[in-house]
Amino acid sequence: MLAGNQRHAAEFQSRFDDVQNAQHPDAVTVCCADSRVLQDELWANTDPGSIFTCANIGNRVIQQTPDGDVVSGDVLYPIEHTGTETAVVVGHTGCGAVTAAYRDLTGDTGAEPPGIAHSLTPIRTRLAAGVDLLPADLSESAAINRLVEYNVDQQVQFLLESDRVDDDVSVVGAVYDFQDVYPGSRGEAHVINVDGETDPSALREQAPEIASRITRLWSY
């Protein structure tokens, strides 16, 4: 890892000149912390200061507090303090957190350690209604990948409904595919939600320049 960091340092030596003392990222992204999801590589980002990246299991924007659920501080920070006006929630195919929540909801799993259980609670709570909507004849993997979309939609909706996120902040949902679930190449991010709009036809009409990247597995 340090050898890789040495190569990184040599390549990036001059790229911090304009951002050493302040940051104004164009977007904040929250992705699953899965080791197969390389956030900056996902966007081919090599510009320090361009994207404020957050990662956790299940790409959650929700933080539980004694007073109720709030927008997670790591997601909210750039919106509150650096002028960031785009938030992107990125799920991924075969998500382990969604899988664990699904199995828990369907009675097919054992107890998780407390820290993991705490992180899964806001996902499981919001996936329950989605599980009830699933067609009965789906395989587990097909069900999980549809719930990955449902989870992204729920996280997007939470941001849109929060009074801490201004109305002029655009909220986008996407799914990163490395399992050949969506049409296209492995490693592509597929847009599934923009500001709460989830209908692919409507989204393609709104943004024809990215029509080929707007794909959903499931409309519920």
C-alpha positions in Angstrom: 0.0 0.0 0.0 2.8 2.4 0.8 4.5 1.7 -2.5 1.2 2.6 -4.2 1.0 5.7 -2.2 4.5 6.7 -3.3 3.5 6.5 -6.9 0.3 8.5 -6.1 2.4 11.2 -4.3 4.8 11.5 -7.3 1.9 11.9 -9.7 -0.2 14.2 -7.6 2.6 16.5 -6.3 1.3 19.6 -8.1 -2.4 18.8 -8.1 -2.9 20.3 -4.6 -1.7 23.7 -5.4 -5.1 25.3 -5.7 -6.8 23.4 -2.9 -4.3 23.2 -0.1 -6.2 25.6 2.1 -9.9 25.3 1.0 -12.2 23.0 -0.8 -15.3 23.6 -2.9 -16.3 20.2 -4.3 -18.8 20.1 -7.1 -20.5 17.0 -5.7 -20.7 14.9 -2.6 -21.1 11.2 -3.2 -22.0 8.5 -0.8 -21.2 5.0 -1.9 -21.1 1.6 -0.3 -17.8 0.9 1.5 -17.6 -2.4 -0.4 -13.9 -2.9 -1.5 -15.0 -3.4 -5.1 -16.5 0.1 -5.4 -13.6 2.5 -6.0 -15.2 5.8 -5.6 -12.7 8.1 -7.4 -11.9 5.5 -10.0 -15.7 5.2 -10.6 -15.8 8.7 -11.9 -12.2 8.7 -13.4 -11.6 11.5 -10.9 -8.0 12.6 -10.4 -8.6 16.2 -9.3 -8.3 16.8 -5.5 -11.1 19.1 -4.4 -13.5 17.9 -7.0 -15.6 15.3 -5.2 -16.3 14.9 -1.5 -16.5 11.2 -1.0 -18.3 9.3 1.8 -18.5 5.6 2.2 -20.4 3.2 4.6 -22.1 -0.1 4.3 -25.3 0.3 2.4 -24.5 3.8 1.1 -26.6 5.4 3.9 -27.3 9.1 4.2 -29.1 8.5 7.5 -27.6 8.9 10.9 -29.5 7.7 14.0 -29.6 10.0 17.0 -31.5 10.0 20.3 -33.8 12.7 18.7 -34.5 10.6 15.6 -32.9 10.1 12.2 -31.0 12.9 10.6 -28.8 13.4 7.5 -25.4 11.9 8.2 -22.8 14.5 9.1 -20.3 13.3 6.5 -22.9 13.8 3.7 -24.2 17.0 5.1 -20.8 18.7 5.8 -20.0 19.7 2.2 -23.6 20.8 1.6 -23.5 23.0 4.7 -19.9 24.3 4.5 -18.4 24.1 1.1 -21.2 25.2 -1.3 -21.7 21.8 -2.8 -25.0 21.6 -4.7 -25.1 18.0 -5.9 -25.5 14.9 -3.9 -25.1 11.5 -5.4 -26.1 8.2 -3.7 -24.5 5.2 -5.3 -25.6 1.7 -4.6 -24.0 -1.4 -6.3 -25.1 -4.7 -7.5 -24.9 -7.6 -5.0 -24.7 -5.2 -2.0 -23.9 -7.1 1.2 -25.7 -4.7 3.4 -28.9 -4.9 1.4 -28.4 -8.7 1.4 -28.1 -8.8 5.1 -31.2 -6.6 5.6 -33.2 -8.7 3.1 -32.3 -11.9 4.9 -33.1 -10.4 8.2 -36.5 -9.2 7.0 -37.3 -12.6 5.5 -36.1 -14.5 8.6 -33.1 -16.1 6.9 -30.1 -14.8 8.9 -28.5 -14.9 12.3 -27.8 -11.9 14.6 -25.1 -9.4 13.5 -22.6 -7.9 15.9 -24.0 -4.7 17.5 -22.1 -2.2 15.4 -23.2 -3.9 12.1 -26.7 -4.3 13.4 -26.8 -0.5 14.2 -25.7 0.4 10.7 -28.2 -2.0 9.1 -31.2 -0.7 11.1 -32.0 2.4 9.0 -31.6 0.2 5.8 -33.7 -2.6 7.1 -36.4 -0.3 8.3 -36.8 1.3 4.9 -36.5 -1.9 2.9 -39.4 -3.6 4.6 -42.0 -2.0 2.3 -39.9 -2.8 -0.7 -39.6 -6.5 0.3 -43.4 -6.6 0.4 -43.6 -5.3 -3.1 -41.2 -7.8 -4.7 -42.6 -10.3 -7.2 -42.9 -13.7 -5.6 -40.9 -15.6 -8.3 -37.6 -13.8 -8.0 -34.4 -15.5 -7.1 -32.6 -14.1 -4.1 -30.0 -12.3 -6.2 -32.6 -10.7 -8.4 -34.6 -9.6 -5.4 -31.5 -8.1 -3.8 -30.6 -6.1 -6.9 -34.1 -4.7 -7.1 -33.8 -3.8 -3.4 -30.5 -2.1 -4.1 -32.5 0.3 -6.3 -35.2 0.6 -3.7 -32.5 1.5 -1.0 -31.0 4.1 -3.2 -34.5 5.6 -3.8 -35.1 5.7 0.0 -31.8 7.4 0.7 -32.5 10.0 -2.1 -35.9 10.7 -0.7 -34.6 11.2 2.8 -32.2 13.9 1.5 -35.0 15.5 -0.4 -37.3 15.6 2.6 -34.7 16.9 5.0 -35.0 20.5 6.0 -31.2 20.7 6.3 -30.8 20.1 2.5 -31.8 23.2 0.5 -34.2 22.8 -2.4 -31.5 24.0 -4.8 -29.4 20.9 -4.1 -29.8 18.3 -6.8 -30.0 14.7 -5.5 -29.1 11.8 -7.8 -29.3 8.1 -7.3 -27.2 5.6 -9.2 -26.3 1.9 -9.2 -22.7 0.7 -9.9 -22.7 -2.6 -11.7 -19.8 -5.0 -11.8 -21.9 -8.2 -12.0 -23.3 -7.9 -15.5 -26.8 -7.2 -14.1 -27.5 -4.0 -16.3 -26.8 -3.6 -20.0 -23.5 -2.1 -20.8 -20.0 -2.6 -19.5 -18.8 -3.7 -16.1 -18.0 -0.7 -13.9 -20.7 1.5 -15.3 -22.9 3.6 -13.1 -26.5 3.6 -14.1 -28.7 6.6 -13.2 -32.0 5.5 -11.6 -33.3 8.6 -9.8 -33.0 12.4 -10.1 -34.6 14.5 -7.5 -37.2 11.8 -6.8 -38.1 11.1 -10.4 -37.6 7.4 -11.0 -39.4 6.8 -14.3 -36.7 6.1 -16.9 -38.7 7.5 -19.8 -39.2 10.8 -18.0 -35.6 10.9 -17.0 -34.4 10.3 -20.5 -36.7 13.1 -21.7 -35.2 15.4 -19.1 -31.6 14.4 -19.9 -31.4 13.0 -23.5 -27.6 13.4 -23.5 -27.3 10.6 -20.9 -30.3 8.5 -22.1 -28.2 5.4 -22.6 -27.1 5.5 -18.9 -30.5 5.8 -17.5 -31.6 2.2 -16.6 -33.8 0.6 -13.9 -34.4 -3.0 -13.1 -37.6 -2.3 -11.2 -40.5 0.1 -11.3 -42.7 -0.5 -8.2 
